[in-house]
């Protein structure tokens, strides 16, 4: 497969599947069938990811329109920031900030935060600390979308901090992405949006920011 012999591999698996079936080895035939389906899934997934891995302006324009719809905003979405909290058994907690500009990872803008005021594993309180430090930092441009790792509670924590700083003039949207059920929470919607219900380009973009 890695050397580019995809079709040859698929043909060989099919041949073995038919041979096993002809000999009455049906369990073995099922194994070959599952291998074939897995191979097809890998290449279908690779084809879907390609536009996001190297997004063209037209592709990003489509993603941007979807973000605007999900967040109920008309603001342009140029800079997306993603945030996550990590710790080692409740200690050494740190926060990570990643930045995507026009859909592309902007690694020179990535930042790490050492959690200073929170003891133990407390994602919500840690997000509050990070948001306050980040949003009061004068040297960094503001995002157009903050994407928090977590659910509604984490999103609401970020919203409370941002609104305490900017009030009604907050110039960006806030959303959260829950890993467990692959759901997107936004301020504009009561119910979360399953990522699987979105077009592949937008689904993979959100996953890339989170990952």
Secondary structure, 3 states (H helix, E strand, C coil): CCCCCHHHHHHHHHHHHHHHHHCCCHHHHHHHHHHHHHHHHHHHHHHHHHHHHCCCHHHHHHHHHHHHHHHCCCCCCCEEEEEEEEEECCEEEEEEEEEEECCEECHHHCEEEECCCCCCCCHHHHHHHHHHHHHCCCCCCCCCEEEEECCHHHHHHHHHHHHHHHHHHCCCEEEEEECCCCEEEECCCCCCEEHHHCCHHHHHHHHHHHC
